[in-house]
Amino acid sequence: PSARLWRSSAGRASMMKMAGMRGVHILLLLAMVGRASGQCYLLDADALCEVCWKTTYASTSDSVGVTTVAECPAGLVEAWDVPPPDKMIALISYPVKWSVNFNLTAFPVIEGHIPHANLHSCIASRGVCSPFVANSPGLATHTKALKSDLTINGNSGSVVFATELSLTEEQYTIIAHVRFYVPHADSSLPNIKYDIAIGASRNVLPQTTLCEPGSVYDIATDTCNICPPGTHQQGLNCTMCSTGTYAPVEGLSACIPCEAGYTDLEGQTACLSCPELTQRRPASPGKSVAECLCLPGSYAKYGVGKGCLECPTGAVCPGGLERPYPKRGFWGDVACDFDPEWGNSSCPGFDSFIECNPVTDCAGGPEFSCEAGHSGHLCKQAQPGWFIVGGAFWLECGESGHFVGIVGILAVVLVWLTINKVASGNYDAMDIALLFVQITGMVSTFGLKWHSNLNLVNTALGIANFDVDFVTPLCLGKWTGVDSFYVQLTLPAIYAAGCLIYYGTIYLYRRYVSKNESLSMEDWGRWLSTSLVNKVASFIIVMYHTLCLKCFQSFSCEVFPDGRSFMKFAP
């Protein structure tokens, strides 16, 4: 009625060397022995009776013993209290409970203690499942080992075990295993070991077979629930869409990535649109408004994520995080340090661009460049090594810069002296012509957009206005607007001093070199006073309008949109 497994001494030694194969050996033997009525689940997976493995040891040195397997005798009953459910889904944890009742007279459990109990889940196609099958991938899995003391009531004892069971997709034989020891009738021999098990056959189904995509299985109600908008099916749960994705309708198995906008929170049903005049950076995940950058033709004045503005007049806006820069013919202040990511700028008018006059002074571009030789506000200043003639021609000093500067200034002074000589004479027609030239030259200094072809004409006319900036002495050293202002105001005095030196030199030459005794000091004094007054007065008359312009120009300022300003005549 039972299958008896035994080992010779040689076989026992071999078994000790191959302890890892013990469970496999027993499975192979069990598959070949016993009757269906005596082996319960071993031969009938749906049988509810218990199977007992009884192991006795011949001596204290016997570590293998002799094991017999049979249907459990009377006085020992194992049962499923909460069996594995008939319908099992992969990777879901199910509560399982089983119990064993003892007749303590027939089975006097040592110290009333159960040292080991757990569930074994064996893949059915691999063979018979027993308590000796190892916990091995592709063969069987074990739940955590449990232990407990019996609950004793007179001559009876009982124990209950509970655990969670989760399996992968497969056909299994699941057994509830309990191990205990009873004393041997011969007290000189080791205790007898009993392994008891009850089995159940279960087919664990894959999760995908339970519900339609976008739905999850509810164990409690045995129904499929559709995932709501803002979520998607992920395994057996409806999970909120991550940032950068959305679910506009229910029943989605995957959230939809935002193509143009973004979502910065989980569980969204729609993507947020990027702010005005922005677009999302290519290949960005769409998880933040910071990924929305300015379109070409716009710029981020207030920082990333706060919308962009249309490109200001006179500027080029590449878009993205780039700052606007001036077009050709416009000027912008490159000193304005701007951080488009945060919207911070050292000057609020960083996005103001002013048209240059003439437009040829300003090259513009990403480097905020002036044309060659130009620098400063509105590109009105000369770069080091350059000088300006007539306010229209910018020339490089070159290696002979000092010579060029001196020659240029002397030439202008010579022209001025000639003009003054003509003006001090009694030539009414010449006076009228000079006045016309001066007025025309003065008009050419107004802030009008003169055609570049008139530069030469305006320069020629401007020399008659006695402006000390007609040839800037930059090749000789530093020359500022303040220098120009004071020199222009003191120019009549400088001219008077020059005349005094000139006439004094003539007197000394005639008196002491030519020995002209007829020229007395009194005569020379009267002649000098008359000539000096006439010439200085004439000089003041021909340059009075330039003096007036210089004085009034000190009150004329160019105001930038951000409130900063500078004097026009000294940028």
NORVENBEL-V783407 format. One record per residue. N is the residue number from 0. RES is the residue in three letters. PHI is phi in whole degrees, -180 to 180 (NA if undefined). BURIAL is 1 if it has 16 or more other C-alpha atoms within 10 Angstrom, else 0. Layout:
# NORVENBEL-V783407
{{N:RES:PHI:BURIAL} {N:RES:PHI:BURIAL}}
This chain:
# NORVENBEL-V783407
{{0:PRO:NA:0} {1:SER:-133:0} {2:ALA:-101:1} {3:ARG:-108:0} {4:LEU:-107:0} {5:TRP:-137:0} {6:ARG:-138:0} {7:SER:-77:0} {8:SER:-63:0} {9:ALA:-68:0} {10:GLY:-65:0} {11:ARG:-64:1} {12:ALA:-64:0} {13:SER:-65:0} {14:MET:-66:1} {15:MET:-65:0} {16:LYS:-76:0} {17:MET:-123:0} {18:ALA:-61:0} {19:GLY:-67:0} {20:MET:-97:0} {21:ARG:-61:0} {22:GLY:-63:1} {23:VAL:-67:1} {24:HIS:-60:0} {25:ILE:-63:1} {26:LEU:-60:1} {27:LEU:-66:0} {28:LEU:-70:0} {29:LEU:-63:1} {30:ALA:-68:0} {31:MET:-109:0} {32:VAL:-125:0} {33:GLY:84:1} {34:ARG:-104:0} {35:ALA:-61:0} {36:SER:-71:0} {37:GLY:-102:1} {38:GLN:-114:1} {39:CYS:50:1} {40:TYR:-67:1} {41:LEU:-62:1} {42:LEU:-114:1} {43:ASP:-137:0} {44:ALA:-61:1} {45:ASP:-96:0} {46:ALA:-68:1} {47:LEU:-99:0} {48:CYS:-80:1} {49:GLU:-86:1} {50:VAL:-119:1} {51:CYS:-115:1} {52:TRP:-111:1} {53:LYS:-110:1} {54:THR:-119:1} {55:THR:-114:1} {56:TYR:-122:1} {57:ALA:-73:0} {58:SER:-161:0} {59:THR:-67:0} {60:SER:-89:0} {61:ASP:-81:0} {62:SER:-99:0} {63:VAL:-106:1} {64:GLY:74:1} {65:VAL:-117:1} {66:THR:-112:1} {67:THR:-118:0} {68:VAL:-124:1} {69:ALA:-165:1} {70:GLU:-62:1} {71:CYS:-60:1} {72:PRO:-75:0} {73:ALA:-62:0} {74:GLY:95:0} {75:LEU:-141:1} {76:VAL:-129:1} {77:GLU:-115:1} {78:ALA:-150:1} {79:TRP:-80:1} {80:ASP:-86:0} {81:VAL:-129:0} {82:PRO:-72:1} {83:PRO:-56:1} {84:PRO:-63:0} {85:ASP:-61:0} {86:LYS:-108:0} {87:MET:-116:1} {88:ILE:-113:1} {89:ALA:-57:1} {90:LEU:69:1} {91:ILE:-98:0} {92:SER:-85:0} {93:TYR:-120:1} {94:PRO:-76:0} {95:VAL:-131:1} {96:LYS:-139:1} {97:TRP:-144:1} {98:SER:-141:1} {99:VAL:-133:1} {100:ASN:-112:1} {101:PHE:-117:1} {102:ASN:-93:1} {103:LEU:-69:1} {104:THR:-73:0} {105:ALA:-77:0} {106:PHE:-132:1} {107:PRO:-75:1} {108:VAL:-59:1} {109:ILE:-57:0} {110:GLU:56:0} {111:GLY:60:1} {112:HIS:-122:1} {113:ILE:-104:1} {114:PRO:-82:0} {115:HIS:-156:0} {116:ALA:-158:1} {117:ASN:-168:1} {118:LEU:-103:1} {119:HIS:-112:1} {120:SER:-120:1} {121:CYS:-104:1} {122:ILE:-66:1} {123:ALA:-60:1} {124:SER:-72:0} {125:ARG:-88:0} {126:GLY:131:1} {127:VAL:-73:1} {128:CYS:-98:1} {129:SER:-139:1} {130:PRO:-64:1} {131:PHE:-100:1} {132:VAL:-75:1} {133:ALA:-70:1} {134:ASN:-78:0} {135:SER:-133:0} {136:PRO:-58:0} {137:GLY:81:0} {138:LEU:-126:1} {139:ALA:-159:1} {140:THR:-126:1} {141:HIS:-118:1} {142:THR:-83:1} {143:LYS:-61:0} {144:ALA:-68:0} {145:LEU:-118:0} {146:LYS:-149:1} {147:SER:-165:0} {148:ASP:-96:0} {149:LEU:-71:1} {150:THR:-94:0} {151:ILE:-102:0} {152:ASN:-136:0} {153:GLY:67:0} {154:ASN:-94:0} {155:SER:-117:1} {156:GLY:-140:1} {157:SER:-147:1} {158:VAL:-149:1} {159:VAL:-127:1} {160:PHE:-125:1} {161:ALA:-140:1} {162:THR:-156:1} {163:GLU:-108:0} {164:LEU:-122:1} {165:SER:-136:1} {166:LEU:-131:1} {167:THR:-89:1} {168:GLU:-63:0} {169:GLU:176:1} {170:GLN:-93:1} {171:TYR:-123:1} {172:THR:-107:1} {173:ILE:-108:1} {174:ILE:-121:1} {175:ALA:-99:1} {176:HIS:-103:1} {177:VAL:-134:1} {178:ARG:-121:1} {179:PHE:-151:1} {180:TYR:-127:1} {181:VAL:-128:1} {182:PRO:-69:0} {183:HIS:-78:0} {184:ALA:-59:0} {185:ASP:-95:0} {186:SER:-64:0} {187:SER:-81:0} {188:LEU:-101:1} {189:PRO:-63:1} {190:ASN:-62:1} {191:ILE:-86:1} {192:LYS:-101:1} {193:TYR:-117:1} {194:ASP:-118:1} {195:ILE:-119:1} {196:ALA:-150:1} {197:ILE:-126:1} {198:GLY:-117:1} {199:ALA:-154:1} {200:SER:-100:1} {201:ARG:-138:1} {202:ASN:-104:1} {203:VAL:-86:1} {204:LEU:-89:1} {205:PRO:-70:0} {206:GLN:-64:1} {207:THR:-70:0} {208:THR:-86:0} {209:LEU:-81:1} {210:CYS:-132:1} {211:GLU:-67:0} {212:PRO:-54:1} {213:GLY:92:1} {214:SER:-125:1} {215:VAL:-126:1} {216:TYR:-88:1} {217:ASP:-103:0} {218:ILE:-64:0} {219:ALA:-62:0} {220:THR:-103:0} {221:ASP:54:0} {222:THR:-133:0} {223:CYS:-101:0} {224:ASN:-109:1} {225:ILE:-76:1} {226:CYS:-68:1} {227:PRO:-75:1} {228:PRO:-56:1} {229:GLY:89:1} {230:THR:-131:1} {231:HIS:-146:1} {232:GLN:-74:1} {233:GLN:-135:1} {234:GLY:69:0} {235:LEU:-102:1} {236:ASN:-130:1} {237:CYS:-92:1} {238:THR:-108:1} {239:MET:-62:1} {240:CYS:-62:1} {241:SER:-75:1} {242:THR:-60:1} {243:GLY:92:1} {244:THR:-133:1} {245:TYR:-154:1} {246:ALA:-133:1} {247:PRO:-75:1} {248:VAL:-132:0} {249:GLU:-81:1} {250:GLY:78:1} {251:LEU:-97:1} {252:SER:-89:1} {253:ALA:-152:1} {254:CYS:-76:1} {255:ILE:-99:1} {256:PRO:-66:1} {257:CYS:-70:1} {258:GLU:-84:0} {259:ALA:-118:1} {260:GLY:-91:1} {261:TYR:-156:1} {262:THR:-134:1} {263:ASP:-104:1} {264:LEU:-130:1} {265:GLU:-80:1} {266:GLY:72:1} {267:GLN:-90:1} {268:THR:-100:1} {269:ALA:-157:1} {270:CYS:-84:1} {271:LEU:-82:1} {272:SER:-79:1} {273:CYS:-65:1} {274:PRO:-59:1} {275:GLU:-57:1} {276:LEU:62:1} {277:THR:-127:1} {278:GLN:-144:1} {279:ARG:-73:1} {280:ARG:-61:1} {281:PRO:-57:0} {282:ALA:67:0} {283:SER:-83:0} {284:PRO:-77:1} {285:GLY:72:1} {286:LYS:-104:1} {287:SER:-155:1} {288:VAL:-67:1} {289:ALA:-66:1} {290:GLU:-82:1} {291:CYS:-88:1} {292:LEU:-111:1} {293:CYS:-65:1} {294:LEU:-72:1} {295:PRO:-56:1} {296:GLY:94:1} {297:SER:-142:1} {298:TYR:-149:1} {299:ALA:-96:1} {300:LYS:-76:1} {301:TYR:-106:1} {302:GLY:107:1} {303:VAL:-65:1} {304:GLY:87:1} {305:LYS:-117:1} {306:GLY:84:1} {307:CYS:-117:1} {308:LEU:-111:1} {309:GLU:-64:1} {310:CYS:-60:1} {311:PRO:-67:1} {312:THR:-62:0} {313:GLY:85:1} {314:ALA:-124:1} {315:VAL:-116:1} {316:CYS:-119:1} {317:PRO:-70:1} {318:GLY:90:1} {319:GLY:64:1} {320:LEU:-102:1} {321:GLU:-79:1} {322:ARG:-82:1} {323:PRO:-69:1} {324:TYR:-135:1} {325:PRO:-73:1} {326:LYS:-73:1} {327:ARG:-64:1} {328:GLY:94:1} {329:PHE:-123:1} {330:TRP:-123:1} {331:GLY:-135:1} {332:ASP:-85:1} {333:VAL:-69:0} {334:ALA:-71:0} {335:CYS:-74:0} {336:ASP:-85:0} {337:PHE:-124:1} {338:ASP:-112:1} {339:PRO:-66:1} {340:GLU:-68:1} {341:TRP:-112:0} {342:GLY:79:0} {343:ASN:-98:0} {344:SER:-145:0} {345:SER:-72:0} {346:CYS:-141:0} {347:PRO:-60:1} {348:GLY:-89:1} {349:PHE:-60:1} {350:ASP:-101:1} {351:SER:-105:1} {352:PHE:-129:1} {353:ILE:-110:1} {354:GLU:-72:1} {355:CYS:-79:1} {356:ASN:-136:1} {357:PRO:-79:1} {358:VAL:-66:1} {359:THR:-72:0} {360:ASP:-72:1} {361:CYS:-113:1} {362:ALA:-88:1} {363:GLY:67:1} {364:GLY:91:1} {365:PRO:-59:1} {366:GLU:-91:0} {367:PHE:54:1} {368:SER:-84:1} {369:CYS:-101:1} {370:GLU:-68:1} {371:ALA:-55:1} {372:GLY:90:1} {373:HIS:-99:1} {374:SER:-163:1} {375:GLY:77:0} {376:HIS:-61:1} {377:LEU:56:1} {378:CYS:58:1} {379:LYS:-94:1} {380:GLN:-94:1} {381:ALA:-93:1} {382:GLN:-70:1} {383:PRO:-56:0} {384:GLY:91:1} {385:TRP:-127:1} {386:PHE:-139:1} {387:ILE:-117:1} {388:VAL:-120:1} {389:GLY:65:1} {390:GLY:72:1} {391:ALA:-127:1} {392:PHE:-113:0} {393:TRP:-111:1} {394:LEU:-121:0} {395:GLU:-88:1} {396:CYS:-65:1} {397:GLY:73:0} {398:GLU:-70:0} {399:SER:-101:0} {400:GLY:-62:1} {401:HIS:-63:1} {402:PHE:-64:0} {403:VAL:-62:1} {404:GLY:-64:1} {405:ILE:-66:0} {406:VAL:-62:0} {407:GLY:-62:1} {408:ILE:-66:1} {409:LEU:-63:0} {410:ALA:-65:0} {411:VAL:-66:1} {412:VAL:-62:0} {413:LEU:-64:0} {414:VAL:-64:0} {415:TRP:-60:1} {416:LEU:-62:0} {417:THR:-66:0} {418:ILE:-62:1} {419:ASN:-66:1} {420:LYS:-62:0} {421:VAL:-67:1} {422:ALA:-67:1} {423:SER:-81:1} {424:GLY:-83:0} {425:ASN:-95:0} {426:TYR:-121:0} {427:ASP:-61:0} {428:ALA:-63:0} {429:MET:-68:0} {430:ASP:-63:1} {431:ILE:-65:0} {432:ALA:-62:0} {433:LEU:-65:1} {434:LEU:-63:1} {435:PHE:-64:0} {436:VAL:-64:1} {437:GLN:-66:1} {438:ILE:-64:1} {439:THR:-63:1} {440:GLY:-65:1} {441:MET:-68:1} {442:VAL:-62:0} {443:SER:-67:1} {444:THR:-85:0} {445:PHE:-66:0} {446:GLY:-77:0} {447:LEU:-99:0} {448:LYS:-88:0} {449:TRP:-72:0} {450:HIS:-68:0} {451:SER:-63:0} {452:ASN:-67:0} {453:LEU:-90:0} {454:ASN:-59:1} {455:LEU:-67:0} {456:VAL:-65:0} {457:ASN:-63:1} {458:THR:-67:1} {459:ALA:-64:0} {460:LEU:-72:1} {461:GLY:-68:1} {462:ILE:-66:1} {463:ALA:-78:1} {464:ASN:-93:1} {465:PHE:55:1} {466:ASP:-91:1} {467:VAL:-67:1} {468:ASP:-89:1} {469:PHE:-61:1} {470:VAL:-125:1} {471:THR:-75:1} {472:PRO:-81:1} {473:LEU:-72:1} {474:CYS:-72:1} {475:LEU:-93:1} {476:GLY:159:0} {477:LYS:-72:0} {478:TRP:-143:0} {479:THR:-113:0} {480:GLY:-63:1} {481:VAL:-66:0} {482:ASP:-59:0} {483:SER:-60:1} {484:PHE:-63:1} {485:TYR:-73:0} {486:VAL:-65:1} {487:GLN:-63:1} {488:LEU:-69:1} {489:THR:-95:0} {490:LEU:-61:1} {491:PRO:-59:1} {492:ALA:-66:0} {493:ILE:-63:0} {494:TYR:-65:1} {495:ALA:-63:1} {496:ALA:-64:0} {497:GLY:-64:0} {498:CYS:-64:1} {499:LEU:-62:1} {500:ILE:-66:0} {501:TYR:-64:0} {502:TYR:-69:1} {503:GLY:-65:0} {504:THR:-65:0} {505:ILE:-64:0} {506:TYR:-63:1} {507:LEU:-63:0} {508:TYR:-65:0} {509:ARG:-68:0} {510:ARG:-77:1} {511:TYR:-110:0} {512:VAL:-101:0} {513:SER:-84:0} {514:LYS:60:0} {515:ASN:-86:0} {516:GLU:-78:0} {517:SER:-72:0} {518:LEU:-91:0} {519:SER:-84:0} {520:MET:-66:0} {521:GLU:-69:0} {522:ASP:-64:0} {523:TRP:-66:0} {524:GLY:-66:0} {525:ARG:-66:0} {526:TRP:-64:0} {527:LEU:-66:1} {528:SER:-64:0} {529:THR:-67:0} {530:SER:-67:1} {531:LEU:-67:1} {532:VAL:-65:0} {533:ASN:-62:0} {534:LYS:-71:1} {535:VAL:-66:1} {536:ALA:-62:0} {537:SER:-64:1} {538:PHE:-64:1} {539:ILE:-65:1} {540:ILE:-63:0} {541:VAL:-77:1} {542:MET:-121:1} {543:TYR:-64:1} {544:HIS:-67:1} {545:THR:-69:1} {546:LEU:-62:1} {547:CYS:-64:0} {548:LEU:-61:0} {549:LYS:-62:1} {550:CYS:-65:0} {551:PHE:-73:0} {552:GLN:-65:0} {553:SER:-69:1} {554:PHE:-105:0} {555:SER:-100:0} {556:CYS:-123:0} {557:GLU:-94:0} {558:VAL:-105:0} {559:PHE:-83:0} {560:PRO:-60:0} {561:ASP:-88:0} {562:GLY:100:0} {563:ARG:-72:0} {564:SER:-149:0} {565:PHE:-152:0} {566:MET:-73:0} {567:LYS:-63:1} {568:PHE:-78:1} {569:ALA:-139:1} {570:PRO:-68:1}}
